[in-house]
Amino acid sequence: MRESNNMSGWCALHVIVYVTAIAVSVGALFSYRSMITTVNSDIEKCILYAKPKVHINQKTSVCEIDFATSEWGDDSLCNFVFFTILASLVYGLIAVWFFTLCASSSRGTLHDAGVGQARSIVCPASVLSGIMGLLILIMGWEVTAGLNTFFRELEYKGQQNCTTKTGSITWDPDSAANFFRKRYSLEATVWIMVVSWLLATLLLCGRCCAGADFDRDSEYCVVKEDDSGSTFLESSERPT
């Protein structure tokens, strides 16, 4: 019973971490798609490492991004970011399903299919979580560096071309201002994703190191000697 409760505790921790990863993946997906579609409602362009060009609208006196002449980032990089976030969501759902089954089956006896199931998925899950964590770490780094480049260029070009007599810049609320509002929500969700997957990997490695899925305390073998002097092994239950 003690080992069963221990397994249920581990599974509950895994489920909590993976549910967190799913939630922030959904948030990152919406934030990312929202920021990308802000560039152009008809043709999506990659803003990572982009070099936008801006001009002041003579009618409205606001600073606008010139979508036609701006230098946009590599589409393959933005596709990598999108599919990495999507993979995080899908794998998180699969992991929650597996570990929920693990927690349910571990409520039975230690010699049922639950122990075998837990042993069979913990090691592969730790490897896959590690790979996913590495991919998301790379993705998070690219998103942060790419956005820093984009906004640095945006602010620099804005100061060059759109600074008014008062020294301030009024950004177009339908384009540039949207980027500033959505930037931090995207970066925050992406880096929470990174932390979630690294934590998931550490938990799985800790579970493997702790040997939580091996029944070490229920039985043990002792050497006994019969009346004729012959020795034999006898399996006994370890006292609790």
C-alpha positions in Angstrom: 0.0 0.0 0.0 2.8 2.4 0.8 4.5 1.8 -2.6 1.1 2.2 -4.3 0.5 5.6 -2.6 4.1 6.6 -3.5 3.4 5.8 -7.2 0.1 7.7 -7.1 2.0 10.7 -5.6 4.6 10.7 -8.4 1.9 10.4 -11.1 -0.1 13.3 -9.6 3.1 15.5 -9.8 3.6 14.5 -13.4 0.0 15.3 -14.3 0.2 18.7 -12.6 3.3 19.7 -14.5 2.1 18.4 -17.8 -1.3 20.2 -17.3 0.6 23.4 -16.7 2.6 22.8 -19.9 -0.6 22.3 -21.8 -2.2 25.5 -20.5 0.8 27.7 -21.3 1.2 26.0 -24.7 -2.4 27.0 -25.5 -1.6 30.5 -24.3 1.6 30.7 -26.3 -0.1 29.4 -29.4 -2.8 32.0 -29.2 -0.3 34.8 -28.4 2.0 33.8 -31.2 -0.7 33.5 -33.9 -2.3 36.7 -32.7 1.1 38.6 -33.1 1.8 37.0 -36.5 -1.6 37.9 -37.9 -1.2 41.5 -36.7 1.5 41.9 -39.4 -1.0 41.4 -42.2 -4.5 40.0 -42.2 -4.0 38.4 -45.7 -0.4 37.4 -45.9 1.4 36.3 -42.7 5.0 37.4 -42.3 7.6 36.3 -39.8 8.5 39.1 -37.4 11.4 37.2 -35.7 14.7 39.0 -36.6 12.7 41.3 -39.0 13.8 44.8 -39.8 10.7 46.9 -40.2 10.5 50.1 -42.0 8.2 52.8 -40.7 6.8 56.1 -41.9 4.5 58.8 -40.5 1.0 59.0 -41.9 0.4 62.5 -43.1 -3.3 62.4 -42.6 -3.4 60.8 -39.1 0.1 61.8 -37.9 0.7 58.3 -36.5 3.7 56.1 -37.1 2.9 53.1 -39.3 4.8 50.0 -40.3 5.4 49.8 -44.1 4.6 46.2 -44.7 5.5 46.3 -48.4 9.2 47.4 -47.9 10.0 45.9 -44.5 12.6 43.1 -44.4 10.8 40.1 -42.7 12.3 37.1 -41.0 12.8 33.6 -42.3 9.4 31.7 -42.6 11.1 28.4 -41.6 12.1 29.9 -38.2 8.5 31.0 -37.5 7.2 27.6 -38.7 9.7 25.9 -36.2 8.3 28.1 -33.4 4.7 27.2 -34.3 5.2 23.5 -34.7 7.3 23.3 -31.5 4.4 25.0 -29.5 2.0 22.6 -31.2 4.1 19.6 -30.4 4.3 20.7 -26.7 0.5 20.8 -26.6 0.0 17.4 -28.2 2.7 15.6 -26.2 1.5 17.2 -23.0 -2.0 15.8 -23.7 -0.6 12.3 -24.4 1.6 12.4 -21.2 -1.4 13.5 -19.1 -3.4 10.6 -20.4 -0.7 8.0 -19.7 0.1 9.2 -16.2 -3.6 9.5 -15.4 -3.9 5.8 -16.3 -0.8 5.1 -14.3 -2.3 6.8 -11.2 -5.6 4.9 -11.6 -3.9 1.5 -12.0 -1.5 2.1 -9.1 -4.4 2.1 -6.6 -4.7 -1.7 -7.1 -2.1 -4.3 -5.9 1.5 -3.9 -6.5 1.6 -6.9 -8.8 -1.0 -5.8 -11.2 -0.5 -4.2 -14.7 -0.1 -0.8 -13.2 3.5 -1.4 -12.0 4.5 -2.8 -15.4 2.8 0.1 -17.1 4.6 2.7 -15.0 8.0 1.1 -15.5 7.5 0.9 -19.2 6.6 4.6 -19.7 8.8 6.4 -17.2 12.2 5.9 -18.9 10.9 6.7 -22.4 8.9 9.6 -21.1 12.0 11.1 -19.4 13.9 10.9 -22.7 11.1 12.4 -24.7 10.5 15.1 -22.1 14.2 16.0 -22.2 14.2 16.2 -26.0 11.0 18.4 -25.9 12.5 20.6 -23.2 15.7 21.1 -25.3 13.6 22.0 -28.4 11.4 24.4 -26.4 14.5 26.0 -24.8 15.9 26.6 -28.3 12.6 27.9 -29.4 12.3 30.3 -26.4 15.8 31.6 -27.1 15.0 32.3 -30.7 11.7 33.9 -29.9 13.3 36.2 -27.3 16.3 37.1 -29.5 14.1 37.5 -32.6 11.6 39.8 -30.9 14.4 41.9 -29.3 15.8 42.5 -32.8 12.4 43.4 -34.2 11.5 45.8 -31.5 15.0 47.4 -31.4 14.7 48.1 -35.1 11.1 49.3 -34.7 12.0 51.8 -32.0 15.1 53.0 -33.8 13.3 53.6 -37.1 10.5 55.2 -35.2 12.8 57.7 -33.7 14.4 58.4 -37.1 11.2 58.9 -39.1 8.3 59.5 -36.7 9.5 61.7 -33.9 7.3 64.8 -33.4 8.3 68.2 -32.2 7.5 67.1 -28.7 9.9 64.2 -29.0 7.2 61.5 -28.7 6.1 58.8 -31.1 2.4 58.0 -31.7 2.1 54.5 -33.0 -0.7 53.2 -35.2 -3.0 51.3 -32.8 -3.9 48.8 -35.6 -0.3 47.7 -36.3 2.8 48.7 -34.3 1.0 49.4 -31.0 -0.5 45.8 -31.1 3.1 44.4 -31.2 4.0 46.2 -28.0 0.9 44.9 -26.2 1.4 41.3 -27.3 5.1 41.0 -26.9 5.3 40.3 -23.2 2.5 37.8 -23.0 4.1 35.8 -25.8 7.6 35.8 -24.1 6.1 35.0 -20.7 4.1 32.0 -21.9 7.1 30.7 -23.9 9.4 30.8 -20.9 6.9 29.2 -18.6 6.7 26.4 -21.2 10.5 26.0 -20.9 10.4 25.8 -17.1 7.4 23.3 -17.2 9.2 20.9 -19.5 12.5 21.1 -17.7 10.7 20.5 -14.5 8.9 17.5 -16.0 12.2 16.0 -17.1 13.7 16.5 -13.7 10.7 14.9 -12.0 11.0 11.9 -14.3 14.7 11.5 -13.7 14.2 11.9 -10.0 11.5 9.1 -10.1 14.0 6.8 -12.0 16.8 7.5 -9.5 14.5 7.0 -6.5 13.4 3.6 -7.9 9.7 4.5 -7.2 8.4 1.9 -9.6 10.3 -1.1 -8.1 8.8 -3.2 -5.3 11.8 -3.3 -3.1 10.2 -3.5 0.3 7.5 -6.1 0.0 9.6 -9.3 -0.3 13.1 -10.4 0.4 15.0 -13.7 0.4 16.7 -15.3 3.4 19.0 -18.3 3.6 17.9 -21.0 5.9 19.3 -24.4 6.9 17.2 -27.6 7.4 17.9 -30.4 9.8 20.2 -32.2 7.4 22.4 -29.2 7.1 21.4 -28.3 3.5 20.8 -24.6 2.8 17.9 -23.2 0.8 16.4 -19.8 0.0 13.0 -18.8 1.4 11.0 -15.7 0.3 9.5 -13.8 3.1 7.5 -10.6 3.4 9.4 -7.6 4.9 7.8 -6.3 8.0 6.2 -2.9 7.8 
